[in-house]
Amino acid sequence: MMEDLNFLPTPTLETKRLILRPLAMSDAEAILHYSQKPIFYQAMGRQTYSSASDIEEFIANILKKEPSFYWVVILRGKNCVIGDCGFCQFHKDARRAEICYAVDPVCWNHGYATEAAGRVIQFGFEEAGLDRIQAICSTGNSVSERVIQKSGMQFEGVLRHYIRHEDKPLDIKMYSILKQEWLERQTAL
Ligand SMILES: CC(C)(COP(=O)(O)OP(=O)(O)OC[C@H]1O[C@@H](n2cnc3c(N)ncnc32)[C@H](O)[C@@H]1OP(=O)(O)O)[C@@H](O)C(=O)NCCC(=O)NCCS
């Protein structure tokens, strides 16, 4: 019989430089601030949110999930949101989740996305009972792909025409890490 997973409320997580606070509806404005920057959605290959109501819908969808493991990323010592990270999909029965992340362009290339993702992956395996964590990126999003690779994930393949954007099909790269691989990586690091 499968062991039941009992989830506590989403905890605040910490890393050396970051605090990951559970996402709240009041974070909509901060997320809109960075996700509306052209450089942000150009890097992503598509625009995900164009208004506060798009972000509110995204947050509402995350918050109604059970469990809802999603955080805003805050720089220690500065009370400002510089990004978001968490499980945009969580399949309890399969013990599988998909990680997503974003960082304000003014803070790019300081290792923040990798640091936040690393903590969320640790939480997923150590506390949320996951066996597999996956990540996807558009074929042109080499920065996100680099974050995924630095997180120890293995490339699984290209999912052809996996999503649509502006009525055009987009290919997506799929990566994953299994709990056993993550544990081995911890001892190797
Ligand atoms: C993807 C994203 C979260 C990365 O944030 P970040 O905090 O800058 O990431 P990190 O600093 O941890 O790592 C970035 C890595 O990409 C590398 N990089 C930067 N520009 C690059 C480029 N043009 N091509 C390839 N790699 C690049 C950096 O050198 C670094 O790797 P390194 O440590 O080996 O040098 C940020 O670019 C972002 O928010 N993009 C828009 C949203 C998005 O695409 N989210 C992912 C959805 S799949």
PDBQT file of the ligand as one rigid body, heavy atoms in Angstrom, charges set to zero:
ROOT
HETATM    1  C1  LIG A 201      16.422  31.738 -16.122  1.00  0.00    +0.000 C 
HETATM    2  C2  LIG A 201      16.663  32.740 -14.989  1.00  0.00    +0.000 C 
HETATM    3  C3  LIG A 201      15.701  32.440 -13.837  1.00  0.00    +0.000 C 
HETATM    4  C4  LIG A 201      18.120  32.600 -14.514  1.00  0.00    +0.000 C 
HETATM    5  O1  LIG A 201      18.309  33.436 -13.380  1.00  0.00    +0.000 OA
HETATM    6  P1  LIG A 201      19.770  33.769 -12.803  1.00  0.00    +0.000 P 
HETATM    7  O2  LIG A 201      19.614  34.088 -11.356  1.00  0.00    +0.000 OA
HETATM    8  O3  LIG A 201      20.431  34.762 -13.667  1.00  0.00    +0.000 OA
HETATM    9  O4  LIG A 201      20.503  32.331 -12.986  1.00  0.00    +0.000 OA
HETATM   10  P2  LIG A 201      21.910  31.914 -12.380  1.00  0.00    +0.000 P 
HETATM   11  O5  LIG A 201      22.721  33.126 -12.117  1.00  0.00    +0.000 OA
HETATM   12  O6  LIG A 201      21.679  30.966 -11.269  1.00  0.00    +0.000 OA
HETATM   13  O7  LIG A 201      22.555  31.069 -13.594  1.00  0.00    +0.000 OA
HETATM   14  C5  LIG A 201      22.622  31.613 -14.890  1.00  0.00    +0.000 C 
HETATM   15  C6  LIG A 201      23.599  30.809 -15.741  1.00  0.00    +0.000 C 
HETATM   16  O8  LIG A 201      23.351  31.069 -17.123  1.00  0.00    +0.000 OA
HETATM   17  C7  LIG A 201      24.568  31.495 -17.713  1.00  0.00    +0.000 C 
HETATM   18  N1  LIG A 201      24.254  32.381 -18.810  1.00  0.00    +0.000 N 
HETATM   19  C8  LIG A 201      23.991  33.712 -18.794  1.00  0.00    +0.000 A 
HETATM   20  N2  LIG A 201      23.728  34.150 -20.041  1.00  0.00    +0.000 NA
HETATM   21  C9  LIG A 201      23.816  33.068 -20.856  1.00  0.00    +0.000 A 
HETATM   22  C10 LIG A 201      23.622  32.852 -22.253  1.00  0.00    +0.000 A 
HETATM   23  N3  LIG A 201      23.293  33.855 -23.054  1.00  0.00    +0.000 N 
HETATM   24  N4  LIG A 201      23.749  31.588 -22.733  1.00  0.00    +0.000 NA
HETATM   25  C11 LIG A 201      24.083  30.565 -21.924  1.00  0.00    +0.000 A 
HETATM   26  N5  LIG A 201      24.264  30.691 -20.577  1.00  0.00    +0.000 NA
HETATM   27  C12 LIG A 201      24.128  31.933 -20.071  1.00  0.00    +0.000 A 
HETATM   28  C13 LIG A 201      25.305  32.174 -16.597  1.00  0.00    +0.000 C 
HETATM   29  O9  LIG A 201      26.667  32.318 -16.896  1.00  0.00    +0.000 OA
HETATM   30  C14 LIG A 201      25.032  31.176 -15.474  1.00  0.00    +0.000 C 
HETATM   31  O10 LIG A 201      25.793  29.976 -15.613  1.00  0.00    +0.000 OA
HETATM   32  P3  LIG A 201      27.214  29.770 -14.877  1.00  0.00    +0.000 P 
HETATM   33  O11 LIG A 201      26.976  29.831 -13.399  1.00  0.00    +0.000 OA
HETATM   34  O12 LIG A 201      27.646  28.429 -15.338  1.00  0.00    +0.000 OA
HETATM   35  O13 LIG A 201      28.117  30.882 -15.333  1.00  0.00    +0.000 OA
HETATM   36  C15 LIG A 201      16.453  34.210 -15.472  1.00  0.00    +0.000 C 
HETATM   37  O14 LIG A 201      17.228  34.404 -16.619  1.00  0.00    +0.000 OA
HETATM   38  C16 LIG A 201      15.008  34.499 -15.790  1.00  0.00    +0.000 C 
HETATM   39  O15 LIG A 201      14.220  34.867 -14.912  1.00  0.00    +0.000 OA
HETATM   40  N6  LIG A 201      14.618  34.354 -17.079  1.00  0.00    +0.000 N 
HETATM   41  C17 LIG A 201      13.236  34.603 -17.507  1.00  0.00    +0.000 C 
HETATM   42  C18 LIG A 201      12.275  33.587 -16.906  1.00  0.00    +0.000 C 
HETATM   43  C19 LIG A 201      12.634  32.171 -17.307  1.00  0.00    +0.000 C 
HETATM   44  O16 LIG A 201      13.114  31.920 -18.401  1.00  0.00    +0.000 OA
HETATM   45  N7  LIG A 201      12.361  31.232 -16.383  1.00  0.00    +0.000 N 
HETATM   46  C20 LIG A 201      12.579  29.820 -16.633  1.00  0.00    +0.000 C 
HETATM   47  C21 LIG A 201      11.377  29.223 -17.252  1.00  0.00    +0.000 C 
HETATM   48  S1  LIG A 201      11.759  27.662 -18.017  1.00  0.00    +0.000 SA
ENDROOT
TORSDOF 0
